[in-house]
Amino acid sequence: MHASADPSDPRLRLSGSRLKAALIAGCRRVLSRRDYLNRINVFPVPDGDTGSNLAFTLAAVLGSARRDRGGDVGTVLRQVAREAVDGARGNSGAIFAQFFQGLADAVGNRREVDAGQLAVAAQSAAQSARACLAQPREGTILSVISDFASELRGQAERGVQDLGAVFRAALQRARASLAATPQQLPVLRAAGVVDAGAAGFVDFLEGVDDLIARGRDALRLPPELREFAGGGNAEVHLESVETASPFRYCTECSLTGSDLDPARVRAALSALALDSLVVAGGRDRVRVHAHIDQPNRLFEALAGLGSVSQRKADDMQAQARLRAAPFQPVRVVVDSAADLPPGQAELLGITVVPVRVNFGDEDFMDRITLAPAELYARLRADPTPPRTSQPPPGDFRRAYELVLAHCRDIVSVSLSSQVSGTFQAAATAAREAGAGRIHVVDTLNVSAGQALVAIRAAEVAAAGADLTGVQDAVRTAMAGTRTYGMIPDLRYGVAGGRLPPLLKRIADWFGLTLLVTDRGGKVKPFRALRGGTALAERFAAVVAGRARGADRWRAIVGHCDAPDQAATLAGALRERIPGLDTVWVTENGPAIGAHAGPGTLVVGLQPLADPGP
């Protein structure tokens, strides 16, 4: 039966306030289902983050809907689309954002919309979402959006005016479309799941349907829904699923300008080797997503079109390893200021969040878009150091949400709070994402010392220890681990404001090489070597003189573009420290290199009180 033709009947027209309520209900439903969506994520790559990506995207929408008061339908949709494009993460998040952008463009400045207008706008939005992909595939969120919009249009054309009736018919079609996704994508059928992005879109619609059925009570998340969020009975047969993308990094950024053209953006990237390209947004703001091996090439290609911001690059190979690894009670996360030896993160299952580096307007991620070799080449050409900054809380939060699906607790091992805001950024993200399961540790150490603490934590965690066991191991490691550095050229520290110019003048006048160590969480001078000969061997002798109180030790030797000196230092340490079991050699990243400069050597030294890891 058709609804009354009375235009004042609220069943016939969608207002701005009712739209906000629908958005809030839909977003909350998807956020509650995040873990389930992560588990069934196998396409386009089985990296287990579709739920988290949709949570990031829709958290931005939820914030806009709750924060901005008043507004008609057109205004609400423009605000929501802007926030969605800015907050979009992953393939499905970018498609969701483009769907909102398409709705906003089609609705325009209308104060309210009826069933027919909503149907036309939804169909336009579905086309817009499909157009944002370079290679759209059926059996994904695109298929479900298209079928949902098509049913809305069909209901409106048949003269159905009741918005609730139109929506529920379209929801039924979306459910059927979701159930059909395994028949359209073989990888889904092999894994025994539906498409995760499509499931997220249907979850959003289910939240709206709950609002229609229960009114404002649906805006509160009931206990049974919270429990269901962590449940689900999907058994994903990953042994039959291979990563579809040959590229390593899931890369994203925002592009802002005055007259952006998504087609021109896609053309600018056409010469790059990449896949899963999504360009979502409008004329002033675009979100770009792609899988690529060299993320910085994508950022550089976009720089000529507008301002590039919100850069991220997630290692899909590391995500795949984590997803395939067995569940363990505790896992370890660390920022890249910890100069881990090559291969240790992979061996021990440590998740690394990259430090940020800025050369002028250029923004880089440590070891992902800026290799240490390039950092030191730039420093040698221009001694003005770059600015380093802690990873933003959003980077930590993404990492935490991914790792939490594979453990009960996280121990996040942070760079000293006395030298960086990294600890605070990690703690902020932990409060937002952790529900008491993320435990951020201020190591009061740096570089190789921080890395040794993280290694010890990960060894104990990998052996199956519970949270208390890992935390005890961290405290013991922190108490005994020390870091020492030798800085042959103080101009970089002076240029960056870390050292007073007078200290450099004194060192130059007397021919001194400064030695520093960790003390109370800070890096402070403690000695100087006079003369320029055999510096590595003499530095080793100083460190060896401080290796007291244990029979067994291990060390990390870090270097800033000085591999030969590092090898000499490592050999000298072996000769001078009895019981030195392991000496790793690694290259220091920007947390040390940007401030100490090329030629700097670092030693992290840790006593081993037990029979060994």
C-alpha positions in Angstrom: 0.0 0.0 0.0 1.3 3.4 -0.9 1.7 6.1 1.8 -0.6 9.1 2.0 0.2 11.8 -0.4 0.2 14.4 2.3 3.6 16.2 1.8 3.9 16.9 5.6 3.9 13.1 6.3 7.4 12.4 7.6 7.3 9.0 5.9 7.5 10.7 2.5 10.4 13.1 2.9 13.9 12.8 4.3 15.1 15.8 6.3 18.6 16.7 7.4 18.0 15.6 11.0 16.6 12.2 9.9 19.5 11.8 7.5 22.0 12.5 10.4 20.3 9.9 12.6 20.5 7.3 9.7 24.2 8.0 9.2 24.9 7.6 12.9 23.0 4.3 13.1 24.7 3.0 10.0 28.2 4.0 11.0 27.8 2.5 14.4 26.7 -0.8 13.0 29.8 -1.0 10.8 32.1 0.0 13.6 30.7 -2.7 15.8 31.4 -5.3 13.1 35.0 -4.3 12.4 36.7 -7.5 13.7 34.3 -9.7 11.7 34.9 -7.7 8.5 38.7 -8.0 9.1 38.4 -11.8 9.4 36.6 -12.3 6.1 38.8 -9.9 4.1 40.4 -11.8 1.2 39.9 -9.5 -1.8 41.7 -7.7 -3.4 44.4 -8.9 -1.0 43.9 -11.0 2.2 45.4 -8.4 4.5 42.7 -8.5 7.1 42.1 -4.7 7.3 38.8 -4.0 5.5 36.9 -3.7 8.8 39.5 -1.3 10.2 39.6 0.7 7.0 35.8 1.1 7.0 35.9 1.9 10.7 38.4 4.8 10.0 36.3 6.0 7.1 33.0 5.9 8.8 34.4 7.2 12.1 35.0 10.4 10.2 31.4 10.4 8.9 30.1 9.6 12.4 32.0 12.5 13.8 30.6 14.9 11.2 27.0 13.7 11.7 27.3 14.1 15.5 29.3 17.4 15.6 27.6 19.6 13.0 24.2 20.9 14.2 21.3 21.7 12.0 21.5 21.6 8.2 19.4 20.5 5.4 20.0 17.2 3.4 22.3 18.9 0.9 24.4 20.6 3.5 24.7 17.4 5.6 25.8 15.3 2.6 28.4 17.8 1.6 29.9 17.9 5.1 29.8 14.1 5.3 31.3 13.6 1.9 34.2 16.0 2.7 34.9 14.1 6.0 34.6 10.7 4.3 37.1 11.6 1.5 39.5 13.0 4.1 39.2 9.9 6.4 38.9 7.3 3.7 41.1 4.2 4.1 41.5 1.2 1.8 39.7 0.2 -1.3 36.3 -0.1 0.3 36.7 3.0 2.4 37.5 5.1 -0.7 34.5 3.6 -2.6 32.2 4.4 0.4 33.5 7.9 0.4 32.9 8.3 -3.3 29.3 7.0 -2.8 28.7 9.8 -0.3 30.4 12.3 -2.7 28.1 11.1 -5.5 25.0 11.5 -3.2 26.1 15.0 -2.3 26.7 16.0 -5.9 23.3 14.6 -7.0 21.2 16.1 -4.1 22.8 19.5 -4.5 21.2 22.2 -2.3 17.9 20.4 -1.6 16.5 20.9 1.9 14.7 17.6 1.8 14.3 14.7 -0.7 11.4 12.3 -1.4 11.7 8.7 -2.5 12.1 9.5 -6.2 14.8 12.1 -5.6 16.7 9.8 -3.2 16.6 7.0 -5.8 18.0 9.1 -8.6 20.7 10.4 -6.3 21.6 6.9 -5.1 21.9 5.7 -8.7 24.1 8.6 -9.6 26.2 7.8 -6.5 26.5 4.2 -7.5 27.8 5.2 -10.9 30.2 7.7 -9.2 31.6 4.9 -6.9 32.1 2.6 -9.9 33.9 5.4 -11.9 36.5 6.0 -9.1 38.1 2.6 -9.8 40.5 2.1 -12.6 39.5 -1.6 -12.9 36.0 -2.2 -11.3 35.2 -5.8 -10.5 31.8 -7.5 -10.0 31.2 -9.4 -6.8 32.5 -6.5 -4.7 31.0 -3.6 -2.8 30.3 -2.0 -6.2 27.9 -4.8 -7.2 25.9 -4.4 -4.0 25.8 -0.6 -4.2 24.6 -0.9 -7.8 21.9 -3.4 -6.9 20.7 -1.4 -3.9 20.4 1.8 -6.0 18.7 -0.1 -8.8 16.0 -1.4 -6.5 15.5 2.1 -5.0 14.9 3.4 -8.5 12.6 0.5 -9.3 10.5 1.0 -6.2 10.2 4.8 -6.9 9.2 4.2 -10.5 6.5 1.9 -9.4 5.1 4.8 -7.4 6.1 3.7 -3.9 6.4 6.9 -1.8 7.0 5.6 1.7 10.7 6.0 2.3 10.8 3.1 4.8 9.1 0.7 2.3 11.4 1.8 -0.5 14.5 1.4 1.7 13.5 -2.1 3.0 12.9 -3.4 -0.5 16.3 -2.1 -1.5 17.9 -3.6 1.6 16.5 -7.0 0.6 18.1 -6.7 -2.8 21.4 -5.7 -1.2 21.3 -8.8 1.0 20.7 -11.0 -1.9 23.5 -9.3 -3.9 25.9 -9.8 -1.0 25.1 -13.5 -0.8 25.9 -13.8 -4.5 29.4 -12.3 -4.3 31.1 -15.7 -3.9 29.6 -16.8 -7.3 31.1 -13.7 -8.9 34.6 -13.8 -7.5 36.3 -17.2 -7.3 38.7 -16.1 -4.5 35.6 -15.5 -2.3 34.2 -18.9 -3.1 37.6 -20.6 -2.4 37.8 -18.9 1.0 34.1 -19.6 1.9 33.2 -16.0 2.5 31.3 -13.0 1.0 33.1 -9.8 0.0 34.2 -7.9 3.1 33.6 -4.4 1.7 30.2 -5.4 0.4 29.4 -6.9 3.8 30.3 -3.6 5.4 27.9 -1.7 3.0 25.1 -4.1 3.9 25.9 -3.7 7.6 25.6 0.1 7.2 22.1 -0.4 5.6 21.2 -2.8 8.5 22.0 0.0 10.9 19.7 2.3 9.1 17.0 -0.3 9.0 17.4 -0.7 12.8 16.8 3.0 13.1 13.6 2.8 11.1 12.4 -0.1 13.3 13.4 1.1 16.7 13.8 4.9 16.4 16.4 6.6 18.5 17.0 3.5 20.6 19.0 2.3 17.6 21.6 5.1 18.1 22.7 3.3 21.3 24.9 0.2 20.8 23.1 -2.6 22.8 25.2 -5.3 24.5 24.0 -8.1 22.2 25.3 -6.1 19.2 28.7 -5.5 20.9 29.0 -9.2 21.5 28.0 -10.0 18.0 30.6 -7.5 16.7 33.4 -9.8 18.0 31.5 -13.0 16.9 30.5 -14.2 13.5 30.8 -17.7 12.3 32.8 -17.2 9.1 35.5 -19.8 8.6 38.0 -18.4 6.2 40.0 -21.0 4.3 43.1 -19.0 3.7 45.1 -22.0 2.6 43.2 -21.7 -0.8 43.7 -17.9 -1.1 46.8 -16.2 -2.5 47.6 -12.5 -2.4 46.3 -11.1 -5.6 48.5 -8.1 -5.8 52.1 -8.4 -6.8 52.9 -5.1 -5.1 54.0 -4.6 -1.5 52.5 -1.3 -0.2 48.9 -0.3 0.2 49.4 3.4 -0.4 47.0 6.3 0.2 47.1 10.1 0.3 44.8 13.1 0.0 45.1 15.6 -2.8 43.7 19.1 -2.5 43.4 21.9 -5.0 41.0 24.4 -6.6 40.0 22.5 -9.8 40.9 18.8 -9.5 39.8 16.3 -12.1 39.8 12.6 -11.1 40.3 11.6 -14.7 43.4 13.8 -14.8 44.6 12.3 -11.5 44.3 8.8 -12.9 46.1 9.8 -16.1 49.0 11.2 -14.0 49.5 7.8 -12.5 49.0 5.7 -15.6 52.7 5.3 -16.3 53.4 3.8 -12.8 53.5 0.1 -12.0 50.5 -0.3 -9.6 47.1 -1.9 -9.2 43.9 -1.4 -7.1 43.9 2.3 -8.1 41.0 4.2 -6.6 40.5 8.0 -7.1 37.6 9.3 -5.0 36.4 12.8 -4.3 35.4 16.0 -6.0 36.8 19.1 -7.6 38.6 20.4 -4.5 39.6 17.2 -2.6 40.5 13.7 -3.8 41.6 10.6 -2.0 44.0 8.3 -3.9 44.5 4.6 -3.1 46.8 2.2 -4.9 49.0 -0.9 -4.4 52.6 -0.1 -5.4 56.2 -1.0 -4.6 57.5 2.5 -4.5 55.0 4.7 -2.7 57.0 7.9 -3.1 56.7 7.7 -6.9 53.0 7.9 -6.5 53.3 10.9 -4.2 55.7 12.6 -6.5 53.4 12.1 -9.6 50.6 13.8 -7.7 52.6 16.7 -6.4 52.2 18.6 -9.7 48.4 18.5 -9.4 47.8 19.8 -5.9 48.9 19.6 -2.3 49.6 16.0 -1.2 48.9 15.2 2.5 47.8 12.4 4.8 50.4 10.0 3.2 50.4 6.4 4.3 51.9 3.2 3.0 51.0 -0.1 4.8 53.2 -3.2 4.2 50.8 -5.8 2.8 53.5 -8.5 3.0 53.9 -7.9 6.7 50.1 -7.9 7.1 49.9 -11.2 5.3 52.6 -12.7 7.5 50.7 -11.5 10.6 47.4 -13.0 9.3 49.0 -16.3 8.6 50.9 -16.5 12.0 49.4 -18.4 14.9 47.5 -16.6 17.6 49.6 -15.7 20.6 48.7 -13.9 23.8 50.8 -10.8 23.3 52.4 -9.1 20.3 54.8 -6.3 20.1 54.5 -3.0 18.2 57.4 -0.5 17.9 58.1 2.8 16.2 60.9 2.9 13.6 63.1 5.0 15.8 64.1 1.6 17.2 66.9 0.6 14.8 66.0 -3.0 14.5 68.6 -5.3 12.8 67.5 -6.6 9.4 65.0 -9.4 9.5 64.3 -9.3 13.2 60.9 -7.7 12.8 59.8 -10.4 10.4 61.4 -13.2 12.5 59.8 -12.1 15.8 56.5 -10.8 14.4 57.2 -7.2 15.5 54.9 -4.6 13.8 56.8 -1.4 13.0 55.2 2.1 12.7 57.3 4.5 10.6 58.7 7.8 11.9 58.0 10.8 9.6 60.7 12.9 8.0 60.3 16.3 6.3 62.7 17.9 3.8 61.0 21.3 3.3 57.6 20.5 1.9 58.5 16.9 1.2 57.0 14.4 3.6 58.5 10.9 4.0 58.0 7.7 6.0 61.1 6.2 7.4 62.4 3.2 5.4 59.2 3.1 3.3 59.3 6.3 1.2 62.8 7.3 2.4 65.6 4.8 2.5 68.6 5.5 4.9 70.9 5.8 1.9 68.8 8.6 0.4 68.6 10.4 3.7 72.4 10.4 4.0 72.9 11.4 0.4 70.6 14.4 1.0 72.4 15.3 4.2 75.8 15.2 2.5 74.5 17.5 -0.2 72.9 19.9 2.3 73.8 19.9 5.9 70.6 21.6 7.0 68.9 18.6 8.6 65.3 17.5 7.9 62.6 17.7 10.5 61.7 14.4 12.1 58.4 13.9 13.8 56.6 11.1 15.6 54.1 8.9 13.7 50.7 10.5 13.9 48.2 8.7 16.3 46.3 7.5 13.3 49.3 5.5 12.1 49.6 3.8 15.5 45.8 3.2 15.6 45.8 1.4 12.3 48.7 -0.8 13.4 47.0 -1.5 16.7 43.7 -2.4 15.2 45.3 -4.8 12.7 47.4 -6.5 15.4 44.6 -6.8 18.0 42.9 -9.3 15.7 45.8 -11.7 16.3 46.4 -11.5 20.0 44.9 -10.6 23.4 47.2 -7.8 24.3 49.7 -5.5 22.6 52.9 -4.2 24.2 53.9 -1.0 22.3 57.6 -0.3 22.9 58.2 3.5 22.5 61.1 5.8 21.9 61.9 7.8 25.0 59.3 10.5 25.9 62.2 12.8 26.9 63.3 13.2 23.3 60.1 12.9 21.2 56.3 13.0 21.3 56.2 9.4 20.0 55.2 8.0 23.3 52.3 10.4 23.6 51.1 9.7 20.1 51.1 6.0 20.8 49.3 6.4 24.1 46.7 8.6 22.5 46.0 5.9 19.8 46.0 3.2 22.5 43.2 5.0 24.4 41.1 5.3 21.2 41.6 1.8 19.9 42.6 -0.5 22.7 39.8 -1.0 25.2 42.5 -1.7 27.8 44.4 -4.2 25.6 47.2 -1.9 24.5 50.0 -1.2 26.9 52.5 1.5 25.8 55.9 1.4 27.4 58.2 4.4 27.6 61.6 2.8 27.2 63.5 5.9 28.2 65.9 4.8 25.5 66.7 5.4 21.9 67.9 3.7 18.7 69.7 0.5 19.2 68.8 0.4 22.9 65.1 0.8 22.2 65.5 -2.0 19.6 67.0 -4.4 22.1 64.2 -3.8 24.5 61.7 -4.5 21.7 63.5 -7.7 20.6 63.5 -9.0 24.2 59.8 -8.3 24.5 59.0 -10.0 21.2 61.1 -13.1 22.1 59.2 -13.6 25.3 55.9 -12.9 23.6 56.7 -15.4 20.8 57.4 -18.1 23.4 53.8 -17.7 24.6 54.2 -15.6 27.7 51.2 -13.7 29.0 51.0 -10.0 29.4 52.6 -10.0 32.9 55.5 -12.1 31.6 56.2 -9.8 28.7 55.9 -6.7 30.9 58.3 -8.1 33.4 60.8 -8.9 30.6 60.5 -5.4 29.3 61.2 -3.9 32.7 64.2 -6.1 33.2 65.5 -5.3 29.7 65.1 -1.6 30.3 67.0 -1.7 33.5 70.1 -3.3 31.9 70.1 -1.9 28.3 72.3 1.0 27.5 72.9 3.0 24.3 76.2 4.8 23.4 76.9 7.0 20.4 80.0 8.5 18.7 79.4 11.7 16.7 82.4 12.7 14.6 80.8 15.8 13.0 78.7 18.1 15.3 77.5 20.4 12.5 74.3 18.4 12.0 73.4 18.5 15.7 74.1 22.3 15.8 72.1 23.0 12.6 69.1 21.1 14.0 69.3 22.9 17.4 70.1 19.7 19.3 73.6 20.9 20.3 74.9 24.4 21.3 77.3 26.0 18.8 79.8 26.5 21.5 80.2 22.7 21.9 81.1 22.4 18.3 83.7 25.2 18.5 85.3 23.5 21.5 85.3 20.1 19.8 86.8 21.5 16.6 89.4 23.5 18.5 90.7 20.6 20.5 90.1 17.9 17.9 87.5 16.1 20.0 85.0 13.4 19.0 81.9 13.5 21.2 80.6 10.4 22.9 77.0 10.4 24.1 74.8 8.0 26.1 71.2 7.6 27.3 70.7 9.1 30.8 67.2 9.5 32.4 65.6 9.2 29.0 67.7 11.9 27.4 70.8 11.6 25.2 73.8 13.4 26.9 77.5 13.7 26.3 79.7 11.7 28.7 83.1 11.7 27.2 85.2 12.8 24.2 88.0 11.1 22.2 90.9 13.2 21.2 92.5 12.8 17.8 91.1 11.2 14.7 92.8 7.8 14.5 91.4 4.4 15.3 88.1 6.0 16.6 86.0 2.8 16.2 88.4 0.7 18.2 88.7 3.4 20.9 84.9 3.8 21.1 84.7 0.0 21.5 87.1 0.1 24.4 85.0 2.7 26.2 81.8 0.7 25.7 83.6 -2.5 26.8 84.7 -0.8 30.0 81.1 -0.2 30.9 80.0 -3.8 30.2 80.0 -5.0 33.8 77.7 -7.1 36.0 76.8 -9.9 33.5 78.5 -13.0 32.0 76.6 -12.8 28.7 75.7 -9.9 26.4 74.4 -9.0 23.0 74.7 -5.8 21.1 73.4 -3.8 18.1 75.9 -1.7 16.2 74.2 1.0 14.2 75.8 3.3 11.7 74.9 6.4 9.7 76.3 5.7 6.2 79.5 4.2 7.7 79.4 0.5 7.1 83.1 -0.1 7.2 83.5 1.7 10.5 80.5 -0.2 11.9 82.1 -3.6 10.9 85.4 -2.5 12.6 83.4 -1.5 15.7 81.5 -4.8 15.8 84.7 -6.8 15.6 86.4 -4.7 18.3 83.5 -5.2 20.6 83.7 -9.0 20.2 87.3 -8.9 21.1 86.9 -6.7 24.2 83.6 -8.0 25.8 83.8 -11.6 27.1 80.5 -13.4 26.7 79.3 -11.2 23.8 77.0 -13.8 22.1 75.5 -11.7 19.3 76.4 -8.5 17.5 74.0 -7.3 14.9 75.0 -4.5 12.5 72.2 -2.2 11.1 71.8 1.2 9.5 70.4 4.0 11.6 67.3 5.7 10.4 66.4 9.4 10.6 65.7 9.5 14.4 69.5 9.4 14.8 70.8 10.2 11.4 69.0 13.5 10.9 70.4 14.9 14.1 73.8 13.3 14.4 74.7 13.1 10.7 76.7 10.7 8.4 79.6 8.9 10.1 77.9 8.5 13.5 78.2 5.1 15.2 75.8 3.7 17.8 76.0 0.8 20.2 73.1 -0.8 22.0 74.3 -3.2 24.8 72.1 -5.6 26.7 73.0 -8.2 29.4 71.5 -11.7 29.1 70.8 -13.1 32.5 69.1 -16.3 31.3 70.3 -19.2 29.2 69.5 -17.2 26.1 66.5 -16.4 23.9 
